[in-house]
Amino acid sequence: MSIFPRMHVSLYVADLAATVNFYTAFFGQPATKIKPGYAKYVLDAPSLIISFVQNPERVHSNFGHLGFQVETLPELEQRLATARQAGLVQREEMGTSCCYAKQDKFWVNDPDGTEWEVYYFHEDAEFNDPRYQQEYDAAADTGQCCIAPAATAAVPVMAPMAFTLVDTGTSTGAACTPGGTCC
């Protein structure tokens, strides 16, 4: 059996234009496909297909977080500098022990509040940072893990999109509709 060639994630969003603006800045590339109520990015590294379906009624705030592990500290520093320049960084945590691992990381929140963690793993740790422990203890009843501290800053207001959402004419599957199914 071969490995899965690429992971796919689909998220419901309240405002597709704001979402495309945010993820174009965060991923550093434009969407691969934009259709009415739908946008998709295909990333090569990591191998990920992520799509967004505009459906405000289905956006939920009980989602944990998503993240990317980078391979080197210079890569983390470069990605952090790029995210800072775009005004995306919500908080930075350098030298923290979270999820029983020593890590350097930063967090961004998309327009719907979905948290993304970008981190460099140094080594396993036998403890969590004490600032996390109270939240871990409180969440133990819900089975949550890897809880980021509550954000103290509001989600940044993003600049208007630099392009208009138009039908690109490149379809690789069934069209997505709010409330419908999507490939």
Contacts in CASP RR format, 6 or more apart in sequence:
PFRMAT RR
TARGET T0000
AUTHOR 0000-0000-0000
METHOD contacts of the structure
MODEL  1
MSIFPRMHVSLYVADLAATVNFYTAFFGQPATKIKPGYAKYVLDAPSLII
SFVQNPERVHSNFGHLGFQVETLPELEQRLATARQAGLVQREEMGTSCCY
AKQDKFWVNDPDGTEWEVYYFHEDAEFNDPRYQQEYDAAADTGQCCIAPA
ATAAVPVMAPMAFTLVDTGTSTGAACTPGGTCC
5 47 0 8 1.000
6 42 0 8 1.000
6 47 0 8 1.000
6 48 0 8 1.000
6 49 0 8 1.000
7 46 0 8 1.000
7 47 0 8 1.000
7 48 0 8 1.000
7 49 0 8 1.000
8 48 0 8 1.000
8 49 0 8 1.000
8 50 0 8 1.000
8 51 0 8 1.000
9 48 0 8 1.000
9 49 0 8 1.000
9 50 0 8 1.000
9 51 0 8 1.000
9 66 0 8 1.000
10 50 0 8 1.000
10 51 0 8 1.000
10 52 0 8 1.000
10 53 0 8 1.000
10 182 0 8 1.000
11 50 0 8 1.000
11 51 0 8 1.000
11 52 0 8 1.000
11 53 0 8 1.000
11 112 0 8 1.000
11 114 0 8 1.000
12 52 0 8 1.000
12 53 0 8 1.000
12 54 0 8 1.000
12 55 0 8 1.000
12 56 0 8 1.000
12 58 0 8 1.000
12 59 0 8 1.000
12 60 0 8 1.000
12 112 0 8 1.000
13 19 0 8 1.000
13 52 0 8 1.000
13 53 0 8 1.000
13 54 0 8 1.000
13 55 0 8 1.000
13 56 0 8 1.000
13 59 0 8 1.000
13 110 0 8 1.000
13 111 0 8 1.000
13 112 0 8 1.000
14 54 0 8 1.000
14 56 0 8 1.000
14 59 0 8 1.000
14 111 0 8 1.000
14 112 0 8 1.000
15 54 0 8 1.000
15 56 0 8 1.000
15 111 0 8 1.000
15 112 0 8 1.000
16 37 0 8 1.000
16 38 0 8 1.000
16 39 0 8 1.000
16 52 0 8 1.000
16 54 0 8 1.000
16 165 0 8 1.000
17 161 0 8 1.000
17 165 0 8 1.000
18 111 0 8 1.000
18 158 0 8 1.000
19 39 0 8 1.000
19 52 0 8 1.000
19 54 0 8 1.000
19 110 0 8 1.000
19 111 0 8 1.000
19 112 0 8 1.000
20 31 0 8 1.000
20 34 0 8 1.000
20 39 0 8 1.000
20 52 0 8 1.000
20 161 0 8 1.000
20 165 0 8 1.000
21 111 0 8 1.000
21 158 0 8 1.000
21 159 0 8 1.000
21 160 0 8 1.000
21 161 0 8 1.000
21 162 0 8 1.000
22 88 0 8 1.000
22 110 0 8 1.000
22 111 0 8 1.000
22 158 0 8 1.000
23 31 0 8 1.000
23 39 0 8 1.000
23 41 0 8 1.000
23 50 0 8 1.000
23 52 0 8 1.000
23 110 0 8 1.000
24 30 0 8 1.000
24 31 0 8 1.000
24 161 0 8 1.000
25 86 0 8 1.000
25 88 0 8 1.000
25 158 0 8 1.000
26 83 0 8 1.000
26 86 0 8 1.000
26 88 0 8 1.000
26 108 0 8 1.000
26 110 0 8 1.000
26 116 0 8 1.000
27 41 0 8 1.000
27 43 0 8 1.000
28 82 0 8 1.000
29 41 0 8 1.000
29 43 0 8 1.000
30 163 0 8 1.000
31 39 0 8 1.000
31 40 0 8 1.000
31 41 0 8 1.000
32 40 0 8 1.000
32 41 0 8 1.000
32 42 0 8 1.000
32 170 0 8 1.000
33 39 0 8 1.000
33 40 0 8 1.000
33 168 0 8 1.000
33 170 0 8 1.000
33 171 0 8 1.000
33 172 0 8 1.000
34 40 0 8 1.000
34 165 0 8 1.000
34 166 0 8 1.000
34 167 0 8 1.000
34 168 0 8 1.000
35 167 0 8 1.000
35 168 0 8 1.000
35 171 0 8 1.000
35 175 0 8 1.000
35 176 0 8 1.000
36 165 0 8 1.000
36 167 0 8 1.000
37 53 0 8 1.000
37 54 0 8 1.000
37 176 0 8 1.000
37 177 0 8 1.000
37 178 0 8 1.000
38 51 0 8 1.000
38 52 0 8 1.000
38 53 0 8 1.000
38 54 0 8 1.000
38 175 0 8 1.000
38 176 0 8 1.000
38 182 0 8 1.000
39 51 0 8 1.000
39 52 0 8 1.000
39 165 0 8 1.000
40 49 0 8 1.000
40 50 0 8 1.000
40 51 0 8 1.000
40 52 0 8 1.000
41 48 0 8 1.000
41 49 0 8 1.000
41 50 0 8 1.000
41 51 0 8 1.000
42 48 0 8 1.000
42 49 0 8 1.000
43 49 0 8 1.000
43 50 0 8 1.000
46 68 0 8 1.000
51 176 0 8 1.000
51 182 0 8 1.000
53 176 0 8 1.000
53 178 0 8 1.000
53 179 0 8 1.000
53 180 0 8 1.000
53 182 0 8 1.000
54 178 0 8 1.000
55 178 0 8 1.000
55 179 0 8 1.000
58 179 0 8 1.000
59 112 0 8 1.000
61 113 0 8 1.000
63 114 0 8 1.000
64 115 0 8 1.000
64 144 0 8 1.000
64 146 0 8 1.000
65 107 0 8 1.000
65 114 0 8 1.000
65 115 0 8 1.000
65 116 0 8 1.000
65 117 0 8 1.000
65 146 0 8 1.000
65 148 0 8 1.000
66 114 0 8 1.000
66 115 0 8 1.000
66 116 0 8 1.000
66 117 0 8 1.000
67 116 0 8 1.000
67 117 0 8 1.000
67 118 0 8 1.000
67 119 0 8 1.000
68 116 0 8 1.000
68 117 0 8 1.000
68 118 0 8 1.000
68 119 0 8 1.000
69 119 0 8 1.000
69 120 0 8 1.000
69 121 0 8 1.000
70 76 0 8 1.000
70 79 0 8 1.000
70 118 0 8 1.000
70 119 0 8 1.000
70 120 0 8 1.000
71 120 0 8 1.000
72 120 0 8 1.000
73 104 0 8 1.000
73 120 0 8 1.000
75 120 0 8 1.000
76 104 0 8 1.000
76 105 0 8 1.000
76 106 0 8 1.000
76 118 0 8 1.000
76 119 0 8 1.000
76 120 0 8 1.000
79 106 0 8 1.000
79 118 0 8 1.000
80 89 0 8 1.000
80 92 0 8 1.000
80 106 0 8 1.000
80 118 0 8 1.000
83 89 0 8 1.000
83 106 0 8 1.000
83 108 0 8 1.000
83 118 0 8 1.000
87 156 0 8 1.000
88 108 0 8 1.000
88 156 0 8 1.000
89 106 0 8 1.000
89 107 0 8 1.000
89 108 0 8 1.000
90 106 0 8 1.000
90 107 0 8 1.000
90 108 0 8 1.000
90 109 0 8 1.000
90 115 0 8 1.000
90 151 0 8 1.000
90 153 0 8 1.000
90 155 0 8 1.000
91 106 0 8 1.000
91 107 0 8 1.000
91 148 0 8 1.000
91 149 0 8 1.000
91 151 0 8 1.000
91 152 0 8 1.000
91 153 0 8 1.000
92 105 0 8 1.000
92 106 0 8 1.000
92 107 0 8 1.000
93 103 0 8 1.000
93 104 0 8 1.000
93 105 0 8 1.000
93 106 0 8 1.000
93 107 0 8 1.000
94 104 0 8 1.000
94 105 0 8 1.000
95 102 0 8 1.000
95 103 0 8 1.000
95 104 0 8 1.000
95 122 0 8 1.000
96 102 0 8 1.000
96 103 0 8 1.000
96 104 0 8 1.000
96 105 0 8 1.000
96 129 0 8 1.000
97 103 0 8 1.000
97 125 0 8 1.000
97 127 0 8 1.000
97 128 0 8 1.000
97 129 0 8 1.000
98 105 0 8 1.000
98 128 0 8 1.000
98 129 0 8 1.000
98 132 0 8 1.000
98 146 0 8 1.000
99 128 0 8 1.000
99 145 0 8 1.000
99 146 0 8 1.000
100 124 0 8 1.000
100 125 0 8 1.000
100 126 0 8 1.000
100 127 0 8 1.000
100 128 0 8 1.000
101 121 0 8 1.000
101 122 0 8 1.000
101 123 0 8 1.000
101 124 0 8 1.000
101 125 0 8 1.000
102 121 0 8 1.000
102 122 0 8 1.000
102 123 0 8 1.000
102 124 0 8 1.000
102 125 0 8 1.000
103 119 0 8 1.000
103 120 0 8 1.000
103 121 0 8 1.000
103 122 0 8 1.000
104 119 0 8 1.000
104 120 0 8 1.000
104 122 0 8 1.000
105 117 0 8 1.000
105 118 0 8 1.000
105 119 0 8 1.000
105 120 0 8 1.000
106 117 0 8 1.000
106 118 0 8 1.000
106 119 0 8 1.000
107 115 0 8 1.000
107 116 0 8 1.000
107 117 0 8 1.000
107 118 0 8 1.000
107 148 0 8 1.000
107 151 0 8 1.000
108 115 0 8 1.000
108 116 0 8 1.000
108 118 0 8 1.000
109 115 0 8 1.000
109 116 0 8 1.000
109 151 0 8 1.000
109 155 0 8 1.000
110 116 0 8 1.000
110 155 0 8 1.000
111 155 0 8 1.000
111 158 0 8 1.000
113 155 0 8 1.000
115 148 0 8 1.000
115 151 0 8 1.000
117 146 0 8 1.000
117 148 0 8 1.000
128 136 0 8 1.000
131 149 0 8 1.000
132 147 0 8 1.000
132 149 0 8 1.000
135 147 0 8 1.000
135 149 0 8 1.000
136 145 0 8 1.000
136 147 0 8 1.000
139 145 0 8 1.000
139 147 0 8 1.000
172 183 0 8 1.000
173 183 0 8 1.000
174 181 0 8 1.000
174 182 0 8 1.000
174 183 0 8 1.000
176 182 0 8 1.000
176 183 0 8 1.000
END
